Amino acid sequence: MLEALGRKFARFTTNQVVRWPRAWPLFRWLTRRQFDRIAPVWDEMRSAEAFAPLDAALDWLDTAPSRVLDLGTGTGRAAFLLARRYPEAEVVGVDLAPAMLAEARKLTPPELAGRVRFEEADAEHLAYPDASFDLVSLANMIPFFPELARITAPGGAVVFSFSGGAETPIYVAPELLRKELSKLGFAEFADFAVGRGTALAARKPPGGVV
Ligand SMILES: C[S@@+](CC[C@H](N)C(=O)[O-])C[C@H]1O[C@@H](n2cnc3c(N)ncnc32)[C@H](O)[C@@H]1O
């Protein structure tokens, strides 16, 4: 019952915030509280294939980023996947919910501890300088487009993945992602579907906005 309500709230929040980003402050506190509450059991709710669409998008990107950001990292599973995939990269996992970050830190494999760190922040407004990251991943996470464009370096990429495709509570349709990212200078796009999941990868031209 509570879980069903949480899923509905996440879907409602996503739809409102993607349409009207200025509405986010109205949802921030409840979103943090919701994810803090479910942090200890979050991993039990994830299927083994949850990140297969992210993996497929990374295959397509065929790059070796050195600065990687996982926004809305939760328990850090995508951050660990990214760190394993790019052994030279520094990976930052950012989340709003302290309890999620506590789980992520607890679950960090010792061999990744030197290259993966977790920070508490709101993706709506990040403290990182412009063009700080070569790759930004959002797995089941609400996008804040202007901030995403600001922190992604020229030639860099953003990957959105949704573990349950259009059934994912936090889901944004690929047409809408393309439209918003095109306005901000992203130029090359690719869609992926693996099992129930979907992903979209978008690249910024090397010279920046075209
Ligand atoms: C659906 S969970 C996904 C967690 C993880 N990426 C995964 O797929 O397992 C969404 C996560 O994004 C975080 N989140 C939501 N809005 C955020 C924001 N504005 N800034 C940072 N984190 C946010 C939540 O706290 C939560 O941990």
The ligand as an SDF file (V2000), in Angstrom:
LIG
                    3D

 27 29  0  0  0  0  0  0  0  0999 V2000
   14.2890    6.0040   -8.0500 C   0  0  0  0  0  0  0  0  0  0  0  0
   15.7240    6.3090   -7.0800 S   0  0  0  0  0  0  0  0  0  0  0  0
   17.0010    5.6830   -8.1600 C   0  0  0  0  0  0  0  0  0  0  0  0
   18.2540    5.3230   -7.4110 C   0  0  0  0  0  0  0  0  0  0  0  0
   19.3390    4.6680   -8.3050 C   0  0  0  0  0  0  0  0  0  0  0  0
   19.7550    5.5550   -9.3690 N   0  0  0  0  0  0  0  0  0  0  0  0
   18.8220    3.3690   -8.8620 C   0  0  0  0  0  0  0  0  0  0  0  0
   18.4130    3.3380  -10.0320 O   0  0  0  0  0  0  0  0  0  0  0  0
   18.8150    2.3780   -8.1000 O   0  0  0  0  0  0  0  0  0  0  0  0
   15.8990    8.0620   -7.2930 C   0  0  0  0  0  0  0  0  0  0  0  0
   17.0170    8.6310   -6.4350 C   0  0  0  0  0  0  0  0  0  0  0  0
   17.2080    9.9960   -6.8120 O   0  0  0  0  0  0  0  0  0  0  0  0
   17.3140   10.7950   -5.6570 C   0  0  0  0  0  0  0  0  0  0  0  0
   16.8660   12.1440   -6.0230 N   0  0  0  0  0  0  0  0  0  0  0  0
   15.6280   12.5440   -6.3790 C   0  0  0  0  0  0  0  0  0  0  0  0
   15.6170   13.8490   -6.6850 N   0  0  0  0  0  0  0  0  0  0  0  0
   16.8890   14.2790   -6.5330 C   0  0  0  0  0  0  0  0  0  0  0  0
   17.5310   15.5220   -6.7170 C   0  0  0  0  0  0  0  0  0  0  0  0
   16.8600   16.6130   -7.1100 N   0  0  0  0  0  0  0  0  0  0  0  0
   18.8560   15.6210   -6.4780 N   0  0  0  0  0  0  0  0  0  0  0  0
   19.5650   14.5270   -6.0830 C   0  0  0  0  0  0  0  0  0  0  0  0
   19.0050   13.3150   -5.8900 N   0  0  0  0  0  0  0  0  0  0  0  0
   17.6900   13.1940   -6.1200 C   0  0  0  0  0  0  0  0  0  0  0  0
   16.4560   10.1060   -4.6130 C   0  0  0  0  0  0  0  0  0  0  0  0
   16.8280   10.4410   -3.3060 O   0  0  0  0  0  0  0  0  0  0  0  0
   16.7010    8.6390   -4.9550 C   0  0  0  0  0  0  0  0  0  0  0  0
   17.7860    8.1070   -4.2330 O   0  0  0  0  0  0  0  0  0  0  0  0
  1  2  1  0
  2  3  1  0
  2 10  1  0
  3  4  1  0
  4  5  1  0
  5  6  1  0
  5  7  1  0
  7  8  2  0
  7  9  1  0
 10 11  1  0
 11 12  1  0
 11 26  1  0
 12 13  1  0
 13 14  1  0
 13 24  1  0
 14 15  1  0
 14 23  1  0
 15 16  2  0
 16 17  1  0
 17 18  1  0
 17 23  2  0
 18 19  1  0
 18 20  2  0
 20 21  1  0
 21 22  2  0
 22 23  1  0
 24 25  1  0
 24 26  1  0
 26 27  1  0
M  CHG  2   2   1   9  -1
M  END
$$$$
